[in-house]
Amino acid sequence: MKKICAAMAAAMLISSAAMAAEQNEEPSEVNADAIEYDMNTGIVSAEGNVLLKHGLTKATGLHAMFNVNTKEAHLIGNVIVVREDMRITCNKLASNGQGYMAADGNVIATQNLAPNEKYPDGDMRTFTSEHIDYFPDDGKHFVIPTGGLAESRVEGTFTADQMEGWLDAEHYIGRGNAHMVSTARNMEAGGDQVDYDGKDAGKAVLSGNAWAYQDNNMIRGNRLTVYLADDGNLKADSSPKFEMPEIPSAEKVFEKENSAQIEEDSADEKILIEPEEISSEKN
């Protein structure tokens, strides 16, 4: 392995960043107390006060390995990752350099939402678990396969055995013991699965032992659709919609029965032929 000092490694990475900019690639940079760079493999090993920059992403940790060719990165120890409005803290993090991050150990992901029409005072959303997969380029898609907690300062909390969501669309799905609490609406709901769409439809679809509770009102069913009204009121639909068939009046029933009887009598008259009529026809 060819080892070079931190200053030279940093200079080479800055040069690499300049070349990446010329090729319309995301630039990368590594800073640390000690850096080793293998020019054969393109792998940088960094120790102490590591700061890694790649495109819009900045990450810090105690130890790091970074491949300048593939942009793959691994950080260990007091890891902090910041990308746009998302901040992730964890024990270790791995990234494939292609828009995927895997965070492990005491993971806390926080999104600070700027004030907008829906949230005049903004909102802070927090996701906690032992493991979180994050795809920032896919609508800020996250996956929590081992269960966790999603919390909004404005909306409330959401828990499940398995969770995933798309932050840009405010779309979250919880599977297994799914439970949501809306403090703003004084409402709780749960089921085997909860599919929450807070941005476009403003509703939650609960399935499998589903229930919803607001104030003193409780509803249960195998499938519930809870509409989250802006005024805080809960509206629910627990059964499929159908059209009530028309019930005929007594007069129509009588007319139908009478008509059927007349037709039956008429049919009998046409079918019954007396034996005398047959003998007279032969003669």
PLY file of the C-alpha trace (Angstrom):
ply
format ascii 1.0
element vertex 283
property float x
property float y
property float z
element edge 282
property int vertex1
property int vertex2
end_header
0.00 0.00 0.00
1.26 3.44 -0.85
0.76 5.76 2.11
0.73 9.53 1.90
0.25 12.22 4.49
-3.09 13.81 5.24
-2.21 17.08 3.53
-1.23 15.36 0.28
-4.28 13.10 0.39
-6.52 16.11 0.89
-4.86 17.86 -2.02
-5.42 14.85 -4.27
-9.08 14.62 -3.20
-9.59 18.29 -3.94
-8.08 17.69 -7.36
-10.44 14.72 -7.76
-13.35 16.97 -6.78
-12.37 19.48 -9.46
-12.28 16.71 -12.08
-15.68 15.46 -10.91
-17.12 18.95 -11.31
-15.85 19.07 -14.89
-17.57 15.71 -15.56
-20.84 16.85 -13.90
-20.31 14.39 -11.05
-20.87 15.17 -7.38
-17.55 16.30 -5.86
-16.09 14.57 -2.81
-13.75 15.66 -0.03
-12.26 13.98 3.05
-10.73 15.73 6.08
-9.36 14.02 9.21
-6.48 14.01 11.71
-4.81 11.13 9.85
-5.48 9.89 6.33
-4.10 6.95 4.35
-4.75 6.77 0.62
-4.23 3.67 -1.51
-3.84 4.89 -5.08
-4.19 1.36 -6.44
-7.66 0.78 -4.99
-8.75 4.38 -4.56
-9.63 3.75 -0.90
-9.10 6.46 1.70
-8.82 5.48 5.38
-9.43 8.38 7.76
-8.99 8.52 11.55
-10.01 11.18 14.07
-12.42 14.08 13.54
-13.43 12.79 10.13
-15.39 15.09 7.84
-16.61 13.58 4.59
-18.35 15.64 1.91
-20.02 14.17 -1.14
-22.37 16.32 -3.17
-25.15 17.57 -0.87
-24.13 15.19 1.92
-21.84 15.97 4.84
-20.87 13.31 7.38
-18.68 13.26 10.48
-17.37 10.38 12.59
-14.39 8.95 14.39
-13.31 6.54 11.63
-14.11 6.37 7.92
-13.30 4.57 4.71
-14.10 6.17 1.38
-13.65 4.90 -2.17
-12.91 7.83 -4.47
-13.87 5.75 -7.52
-17.22 4.27 -6.46
-18.01 6.93 -3.81
-18.83 4.13 -1.37
-18.36 5.23 2.26
-18.34 3.69 5.75
-18.28 5.74 8.95
-18.03 4.48 12.53
-18.35 6.22 15.89
-20.57 9.20 16.78
-21.73 9.47 13.19
-23.65 12.56 12.09
-24.98 12.86 8.55
-26.63 15.99 7.14
-28.29 16.18 3.73
-30.65 19.06 2.93
-33.28 19.17 5.73
-32.47 15.68 7.08
-30.03 14.97 9.94
-29.12 11.42 10.99
-27.15 10.37 14.06
-26.08 6.75 14.60
-23.23 4.46 15.66
-22.24 3.55 12.11
-23.33 4.32 8.58
-22.71 2.82 5.13
-23.44 4.45 1.78
-23.10 3.00 -1.71
-22.54 6.45 -3.19
-25.59 5.98 -5.43
-28.30 7.45 -3.23
-28.58 4.79 -0.51
-27.62 5.00 3.16
-27.88 2.37 5.90
-27.70 3.64 9.48
-27.22 1.28 12.45
-27.21 1.61 16.21
-29.26 4.20 18.13
-30.46 5.78 14.90
-32.24 9.13 15.15
-33.26 10.80 11.90
-34.65 14.33 12.16
-36.28 16.42 9.46
-36.79 20.13 10.10
-39.63 21.30 7.89
-39.65 24.99 7.00
-42.88 26.98 7.53
-45.37 26.51 4.69
-49.09 26.80 3.98
-49.95 23.59 5.82
-47.51 24.15 8.69
-47.29 27.92 9.31
-44.83 27.34 12.17
-42.98 24.54 10.41
-42.65 21.03 11.80
-39.99 18.72 13.18
-40.24 15.01 12.37
-38.18 12.42 14.16
-37.65 8.75 13.30
-35.92 6.44 15.77
-34.89 2.78 15.47
-31.89 0.47 15.61
-31.69 0.41 11.82
-32.95 2.77 9.08
-32.46 2.52 5.33
-32.63 5.90 3.61
-33.00 6.73 -0.09
-32.78 10.55 -0.31
-33.17 10.69 -4.09
-36.41 8.64 -4.06
-38.73 11.21 -2.49
-36.73 10.88 0.75
-37.83 7.28 1.12
-36.97 5.54 4.40
-37.43 1.94 5.54
-37.45 0.76 9.17
-37.53 -3.06 8.99
-37.15 -3.78 12.70
-39.79 -1.44 14.12
-39.48 2.08 15.38
-41.13 5.38 16.16
-42.09 8.22 13.84
-43.01 11.45 15.59
-44.24 14.80 14.33
-44.31 17.85 16.56
-47.60 18.87 14.90
-49.29 15.61 13.86
-48.42 13.13 16.63
-46.79 9.68 16.72
-46.79 6.54 14.58
-45.38 3.12 15.55
-45.33 -0.33 13.94
-43.27 -3.51 13.74
-42.17 -2.48 10.22
-42.37 0.99 8.76
-41.59 2.86 5.59
-42.42 6.26 4.22
-41.81 8.98 1.67
-41.20 12.28 3.42
-41.86 14.51 0.41
-45.30 12.93 -0.11
-46.06 12.59 3.63
-46.97 8.98 2.92
-46.25 6.42 5.65
-47.04 2.71 5.94
-46.86 0.67 9.13
-47.20 -3.12 9.22
-47.74 -5.19 12.36
-49.24 -3.65 15.51
-49.55 -0.31 13.74
-50.63 2.52 16.04
-51.05 6.22 15.36
-51.87 9.04 17.77
-52.93 12.48 16.54
-52.67 14.99 19.36
-54.03 17.77 17.16
-57.23 15.79 16.53
-57.44 14.00 19.90
-57.55 10.74 17.97
-56.00 7.27 18.21
-56.19 4.50 15.63
-54.55 1.19 14.89
-54.66 -2.16 13.15
-52.51 -4.80 11.55
-51.59 -2.23 8.91
-51.95 1.54 8.63
-51.47 3.40 5.34
-51.30 7.11 6.10
-51.49 9.73 3.34
-51.21 13.13 4.96
-50.40 15.38 2.02
-52.80 14.70 -0.84
-55.73 12.69 0.48
-55.52 13.53 4.18
-56.62 10.07 5.25
-55.47 6.86 6.91
-56.54 3.41 5.72
-56.48 0.85 8.55
-56.86 -2.86 7.84
-56.92 -6.02 9.96
-58.49 -5.66 13.43
-58.80 -1.95 12.72
-60.07 0.56 15.24
-60.25 4.31 15.69
-61.08 6.40 18.74
-61.84 10.09 19.12
-63.28 11.73 22.21
-65.95 9.23 23.33
-66.51 7.70 19.90
-65.13 4.26 18.98
-65.40 2.41 15.67
-64.08 -1.04 14.73
-63.92 -3.08 11.57
-61.71 -5.21 9.38
-61.02 -2.17 7.23
-61.48 1.48 8.17
-60.82 4.62 6.18
-60.31 7.59 8.47
-60.53 11.03 6.86
-58.45 13.62 8.68
-60.47 16.81 8.40
-58.71 20.17 8.74
-61.13 21.13 11.52
-59.86 18.23 13.61
-62.97 16.10 13.25
-62.69 12.42 12.41
-64.77 11.00 9.58
-64.69 7.26 8.98
-65.99 4.77 6.46
-65.99 1.19 7.71
-67.98 -0.53 4.97
-68.04 -0.58 1.17
-70.53 1.67 -0.54
-73.54 0.05 -2.26
-76.87 1.12 -3.71
-80.01 0.07 -1.88
-82.21 -1.99 -4.22
-85.69 -0.62 -4.86
-88.36 -2.24 -2.71
-91.58 -2.62 -4.71
-94.81 -1.36 -3.20
-97.63 -3.70 -2.11
-99.72 -2.61 -5.11
-96.93 -3.53 -7.55
-96.50 -6.92 -5.86
-100.25 -7.56 -6.08
-100.38 -6.52 -9.72
-97.43 -8.80 -10.54
-98.97 -11.80 -8.73
-102.37 -11.20 -10.32
-100.79 -10.92 -13.78
-98.86 -14.16 -13.21
-102.07 -15.93 -12.13
-103.91 -14.77 -15.24
-101.12 -16.00 -17.48
-101.12 -19.35 -15.66
-104.91 -19.72 -16.03
-104.64 -18.80 -19.71
-101.92 -21.40 -20.18
-104.12 -24.04 -18.52
-106.98 -23.20 -20.84
-104.77 -23.69 -23.88
-103.32 -26.97 -22.67
-106.44 -28.78 -21.34
-108.48 -30.55 -24.04
-111.58 -32.58 -23.18
-111.78 -36.22 -24.50
-115.18 -35.50 -26.08
-113.65 -32.84 -28.29
-111.07 -35.34 -29.51
-113.72 -38.00 -30.44
-115.88 -35.45 -32.24
-112.87 -34.34 -34.30
-112.25 -37.99 -35.38
-115.82 -38.39 -36.55
0 1
1 2
2 3
3 4
4 5
5 6
6 7
7 8
8 9
9 10
10 11
11 12
12 13
13 14
14 15
15 16
16 17
17 18
18 19
19 20
20 21
21 22
22 23
23 24
24 25
25 26
26 27
27 28
28 29
29 30
30 31
31 32
32 33
33 34
34 35
35 36
36 37
37 38
38 39
39 40
40 41
41 42
42 43
43 44
44 45
45 46
46 47
47 48
48 49
49 50
50 51
51 52
52 53
53 54
54 55
55 56
56 57
57 58
58 59
59 60
60 61
61 62
62 63
63 64
64 65
65 66
66 67
67 68
68 69
69 70
70 71
71 72
72 73
73 74
74 75
75 76
76 77
77 78
78 79
79 80
80 81
81 82
82 83
83 84
84 85
85 86
86 87
87 88
88 89
89 90
90 91
91 92
92 93
93 94
94 95
95 96
96 97
97 98
98 99
99 100
100 101
101 102
102 103
103 104
104 105
105 106
106 107
107 108
108 109
109 110
110 111
111 112
112 113
113 114
114 115
115 116
116 117
117 118
118 119
119 120
120 121
121 122
122 123
123 124
124 125
125 126
126 127
127 128
128 129
129 130
130 131
131 132
132 133
133 134
134 135
135 136
136 137
137 138
138 139
139 140
140 141
141 142
142 143
143 144
144 145
145 146
146 147
147 148
148 149
149 150
150 151
151 152
152 153
153 154
154 155
155 156
156 157
157 158
158 159
159 160
160 161
161 162
162 163
163 164
164 165
165 166
166 167
167 168
168 169
169 170
170 171
171 172
172 173
173 174
174 175
175 176
176 177
177 178
178 179
179 180
180 181
181 182
182 183
183 184
184 185
185 186
186 187
187 188
188 189
189 190
190 191
191 192
192 193
193 194
194 195
195 196
196 197
197 198
198 199
199 200
200 201
201 202
202 203
203 204
204 205
205 206
206 207
207 208
208 209
209 210
210 211
211 212
212 213
213 214
214 215
215 216
216 217
217 218
218 219
219 220
220 221
221 222
222 223
223 224
224 225
225 226
226 227
227 228
228 229
229 230
230 231
231 232
232 233
233 234
234 235
235 236
236 237
237 238
238 239
239 240
240 241
241 242
242 243
243 244
244 245
245 246
246 247
247 248
248 249
249 250
250 251
251 252
252 253
253 254
254 255
255 256
256 257
257 258
258 259
259 260
260 261
261 262
262 263
263 264
264 265
265 266
266 267
267 268
268 269
269 270
270 271
271 272
272 273
273 274
274 275
275 276
276 277
277 278
278 279
279 280
280 281
281 282
